[in-house]
Amino acid sequence: MQWWCQMNKYMKMRSTGIPDGEFIRGDVPMTKSEVRSVILSKLKIIEGNQICEIGAGSGSVSVELARLTSKGIVYSLEKNPEAVELIKKNIRKFEIDNIKLIEGEAPESLLEIPQMDRIFIGGSGGNMKEIIRWSYETLKSGGIVAASTITIENNYTALKTFESMGFKNIEVVQILVSKTSKVGRVNMMKALNPINIISAER
């Protein structure tokens, strides 16, 4: 009963940053709640938006996107079979009905989807340039794309490709999150890996 009350609370909330522990998790990397909140703020979601997430992992970002655009559709792409199963479980847990899950590689598996209002690149599988070029062709005018990177090389590739394709209002933000960790009787701050978020407008 306590579990259901907690879940019901998060299903009704419109704010972002669902606690990480609420998601079903495996060995697949998951975007942490604080980073998720910044990503969603950069995407500037409007109700009814058509959104695509590439490299959805455990589905945490897709779930939050779907809740923010309940009258739109989130196309959630993932190539890892284990991750695909996790996404399905989290879709069921949060009772989401507007995520269309696609299993495959980007951008090849996305060539048939309609034009998008928003695109989030959570993982590129080494195809960052191709995905950003596809994003430029797929985004509606005024649409927003954001990418999260953890390596210097991927960050550089994304930034330079955004610039070469003619995207506007390009911005790079680095997020460094530290959380309390119990060490004996005291608490210390434990740093998570820094995340770069690059956003741009079509």
Protein Blocks (a to p, Z undefined) as FASTA:
>chain_A
ZZmmmmmmmmmpmbehiafklpccdfbccddfklmmmmmmmnopaehiacddehjlnomm
mmmmmmmmmmbccddddfblklmmmmmmmmmmnopakbccdedddfklmmmpccdfbdcd
fbgghpmmmmmmmmmmmpcghiacddddfbfklmmmmmmmmmmnopahiacddddddddd
dehjbccdddddddddddddZZ
